Structures are given as C-alpha cells and as structure tokens.
Amino acid sequence: MKWKKFTLETTTAAVDLISAELGGIGIEGIEIEDNVPLTEKDTKGMFIDILPELPPDDGTARVSFYLDPDSDTEGKLREVREKLTELRRFTDIGSGTITESETEDRDWINNWKTFFHPFTVDNLLIKPTWEKVPEDDRGMTVIEMDPGTAFGTGSHETTQLCIRQLEKYIGLMKRAGVKEGIEVLDVGTGSGILGIAALKLGASHVFATDLDENALDAVRENLRTNGIAREEFEVVCGNLIDDPEIQKRAGDERYDIAAANILAPVIIALQGEIARHLKHGGIFITSGIIDDKAEEVRKALEENPEFEFLEENTQGEWVNLTVRRK
C-alpha cells in the first residue's frame, strides 16, 4: 500500500506546538528531523549505539506525517493549514511550506534487513527469520528474532551481557542438579528475548512483565516463531514495582533467576521489590546500566540486606551487575 507523505518546513521552536496540533486533528506517527544535537543527559538514558554526525543547528526543522490516500487527504491538509495560520499569530513557524511525496509499507519493513544479520552470543545464534543459519554456525542453539515494536533483538550490549549471565547461571544450576525445573522472572521483557534465551538454555518456565501492551504482542509472535508454547512463557502487562496484582501473580520465593535489562533508576526502584520473588539463593541479573550510573546501582544492591553481590561485567559503556538472594 502506498501512503502520501507530507513534509512541513518549520522551525525547531515550533516543532512541539505543531506536533500537538497534528495530534489534535487525528494525525498520528509524525517524524521530526532537525540538527539539534542530543545532550549528554539525553543520551545517558538511551539505548544508542552510534550517534549521527549532524551539521550545525540553523534553527530549521522538518515535520513529516503520513495520510492514507483513500482518506479525505485534501480535507485533512486544509485542517493542517488552518492550524498553521493560527500558530503564526504567536510563534515563528518558518516558511510553513508543505511538500508531498509517496512511500510504501515495504520500505519501512525492508529497511531493517539491510542492517540485521545473524550473530552469536557465546553458544547462541540469534538471527532474523529471513536469514539462513550460516554454515559455520550449524549445530548451535538458534533464536529467531525480527526487529519490531519492542526493544530487544539481542544486538545491544546490555542484552548480550544478560544473555551471557543467563547462560552461566542456568548452566551452574543444571550442573548442580536442580531437579524441579528452573523458573525465570523477566522484568521489562520487551521482545521477550531474555526469556526465550533462558528457555533455550534450559529453563523450564518464564514469567515476564512489561509496561507496554505492544510488548505482549511482540512476545507472542516471537514465541510462535521459536516454537515455544505459551504455557512455558507467561507474559503480563503491568509494573512489578508498585502493582499489587502483578506482584501477586508473580508469586513469592518462586524464581531461581530474575533478569531486568532496564534503566538504572528503574533497577534501583525494583531491587527493593524483586528479592521477595526470588528463592533463597536465587540470582538477580541486571543491565541497561550506563557506566557512570553503575556505582549508584551497585550501592543500592549492596545496601539491600537481602542480597550478596556476585559480579560486575562490562561491554562498551554498559554494565551488568549480578547478585544472589541470601
């Protein structure tokens, strides 16, 4: 299906106002382009591998939006222009010119295929569904994971740090003769990759949470792709930190391992709750922690009387901290 793309030339000062007005008339999914550099504060809490090199910020910006060609395109554009006329009365919106082009759904989908190829994390091979298993990697345990609306293809350093810890501690438990199955709690599951990796590595059951409803759809699709039954991987939408219903569903002293690949402030808030859900001797694996936040998270974990600190690992600027419930 082809979509009409409209690009509005404006100013950086007017972007927020224009975005709000577009949302108010029912236009969703806008795209903003400008040359305003991200600050260090902005990037510290984001999963960004490489920042683009930008030309100097000249105060201009482009706001693009998309309309179904079968809809009343002219009527919607008339509404946009009326809103721009109103905004001109109290802010500089620049030229306000709108140009039209066309795009197709397949452009959005196939873009990922240029960048995402099979890769290994120790003894796991992670690959998109459209790629074949490389000859040299035949015989490895395979996870199929396509980029989607939820975070986690396995390519990010934080995800790889967690997968390696899952492999290590599930392996140790199996060698120690854990007989009743290994239960895993995956907090902030995203695409479900950590829970899926845990099952592939020998866990028996995963209970996962996420705040985003889209994550639940992504997990279910990825379970289907990897041949994992839903009863092996239970996923719910909600916040384990402060939602009594989610806390009750998770259960107390149930898990051998808990994993949380989320941001440092969330881990600090979570560590006060997570211990009650772990068995005594259970392992809490954390990442999503940028290096200059590691000491703050480590301090919170070490000051929690429920935990014994085990190890710290790094990959690039990202840190994993792992503790054991006493």
N, C-alpha and C positions, 0 to 999 in steps of 0.2 A: 504494500500500500504506500502511495506517495503522499507526503504531507507538505503543506505550504509553510515555508519558514519565513518569518518576518524579522528583520533586524533593525532596531531603532538606534540611531546615533544620538548619544546624550552625554551627560557629564557624570563624573564619579559622585558628585554631591547629590545628584538627583536619583541615583540608582535605587536606593531604598524606598523612596516615595513612589517611583514608577513601579517597582516590583509589587508594592502593596496595592496600588491601583489596578494593576493587571490581575492580581489575585481576586480583587473585589468584583471584577466583572467576569470571573469564571475561567480565566486563563491560568493553567497550571503548568509546571515544569519549564520555567524560564531558564535561560542560560545567560550568564553575565561575563563579559570579557573586559578587563581593564589592565593597566600596568602598575597597579598599586602593589608594592611588594608586601609579602607576609612578614610580620614582625617575629622576633624570636619567641615571644609569648604565644603568638598564634600557632606556630609550628610545633612547639613542645608537646602539645596535647593531640597531635595528629599523626596518623599513620602515613607518612610521606617518605618515599624512597629517594626521589631526586626532585629538587625544586627547579622549575624552568628559569632560564635567563631572560629577564624582561628588559625592554628598552625603558628609557626614563619616563616617569609618570607625567603625562601632559594634561591630566585632568579630564580626559575624554574616556568614554566607556560605550560599550555596545550591549544592548539587551535584546536577546533573541527569544522569540516564542513561536509556537507551532499550532497551526489550525488544520482541522480535518477539512479537506477540500469539499466534502459533501455537506458541510455545515454552512451557515449563513456567514461566509467569510467577510463580505462587504459590510454587513451589519456590525460584526464584531470589530472590524477595523474602524468603523465610524465611532464606535464607543471608545476605542483607544485614543483616537484623535481628539475627541471631546474631553477626555481626561487630561490629555497633554495640554490642551488650551487652558484648562482650569489651573494646572500646575504652574504654567508660565506666569501666572499672576503673582506668585510669591517665591519662586525659585528659578534658578538658571538651569534649564533642561537642555541647553545646547541647541543644535540645529533641529533636533526632533524629526529628522527625515527617516522614513521607513522604506527599506528595500525588501524585495520579495525574491525568494529562491525556492528550490524544491529539494526534499530529502526523502529517503526511503527507510522503512523499518530495518531492512537488512544491513544498512550502513551502520546502525547502532550495534547490531549483534556481531557482525563480522569484524568490526574494529578490534575486538579482544583477541581474535585469532592470530593477529599479527604479533602479539606480544606474549601470549601464554602458551608455553610448551612444556613437555614432561620434564620433571626434575626429581631428584631424590633427596630425602631427609633420612640419613643413615640407611636403615633397611626397608624403608617405604618408598615406593614410586608414586608420585602424585602427577596425574595427567588430566587434561581436558578430554571430554568424550570424543572429540573429533580427531584426536591423535592416536596412532598405534603405539603399542609398547615397543620402545627401542630394542633392537636385537640384543644389545649388551645387558639389558635390564630384565630379560625374560627370567621368570622364576622368582622375582621379587614380589612382595605383597603390594597390591595396587589399590590406590584410592582414586576414583574418578571424581573430579571437582571442576565444574564450569564456573566462570565468573558470573555473578548475579547481583541481586539487590542486597545481599547480606555479606558482611565482612568475613573473609577467610577462604582463600584458595590454597593456603599453605606457603605461599611465596614470601610472605612478610617475615622478617627476622623473629618477631615475637611469637608467631605461630610455630616456627621451626624450633625455637627454644622450648616451647611447651611440649611439642611432639617428642623431642628427644628425652625430656623428663618423663613423659608417659611411658615411653619405651623402656627406659631404665627401671622405673619403679614397678611397672607391671611385670617386667622380666624378673625382678628380685622377688616379687610376691609369688610368682609361679614356681620359681626355683625353691622357695621356702615351703612350698606345698600348700598354698591356700586352696582349700578344698570346696568351699561353699560358693565359689564364684567371686569375681572382683567387681564391685559396684563403684561406678564413677559418677560424680556430680560435676556438670559442666555449666558454669555460671557465665552468662553473656555468650551464648553458643554461636550466634551469628549464622554462618552457613552450616554449622554442625561438624566442622572438620575435626575438632579435637575429640569430640565424642565418637565420631566414625573411626578416627585413628585408634582410639582406645579399644574399640571393639575389634578392629582388625589385628591389634596387638595382643588380644587375648582376654580383654574384659568381658564380663558376661551381660552387663546391663548398664545403661546410661540414663540418668535423669538430668534434663537440660532446661535452663531458663533463658529468656531473653525479653527485653522491654519492647521490641519491635514485632508487630504482627507479621511483617514481611519475612522475618527470620523463620517463623514456623513453616511458612510455605517453602522457603528455600531448603530447610532441613528435610522436609518430607520428600521433596524432589531428589535431593542428594541421597537419601536413604534408598529410594527406589532405584536410582542409578547404580548404587553399590550393592544391591541385593540384600539389604538389611531390613528385617521385619520391624514393624512399628513397635511391637511389644519389647523389642530389645533396646529401643531408643525412645524414651518418653520425653516430649518437649512441651513446655507450657509458657505462656506469656505472662510476665509479672516480675516483680522486684523482690528477690530473696532477702534483701537488707531490711525492708520495712513492711512487707505484706504478710500478715499472719496466715492467710490462706495458702500462699505459696510456701511459706515456712513449714506449715503443717503437711502439705503434700510432699515436700522433700523428705520429711521424716528426720528423727533424731538418731544419732550414732549409727548411721546406716551405711556410710560410704568408706571404702578403702582409700579412695583418691578423690580430691576435688581439684578442679582446674579453673582458673579465671584469667583469661587473656583480655584484660580491660585496662582502663587508665588508672594511674597511680592513686588519685584521690578516691576512686571507687573501691580499689583494693583496700585502702586504709579504712574506709567505712565498712567494707564487707568482712574484714578479718575479725571484727567483734562478734559477728553472727555465725561465721562458717564453721567454727570449732564444734558447735553442738551437733552439727550434721555429720561430722566425721567420727568413725570408730576411734577408740584409743589406739594410737599407733598409726592412724591414718595420715596420708600425705596431702599437703596443700601446695599446689604448683601455681605460681603466679607469673604473669608477664604483662606486656603492654606498658612497661615502665621505662621511660626515657632515663638516660644515665644520671642526669642531675636531680632526679626525683628518687633514685634508688635508696639513698641513705634515709630519707623520710619514711619510705615504706618499710625498710628493714627495721628501723627503730620501733615502728608500730607493731611489727610482728614479734620482735624480741621482747617488747614490754608486755605482750599478751601472755599471761601465766599459763595458758593452755598449750602454748607452742614451744617446741625446741627447734632452733634454727639449724638447718642442714647444709645448704649450699647456695652460692650465687654464681650465675653464669652470664656471660655477655656475648652478644653478636652485633657488631656495628655499634650503634649508640643505644642499643636496647638491652634490658636486663631481665633475667629470670631470678626469682627468689623462691626457694623451696623450704618448707618447714614441716615438722611432724607434730601431730597432736600427742601430748604426753599421756 
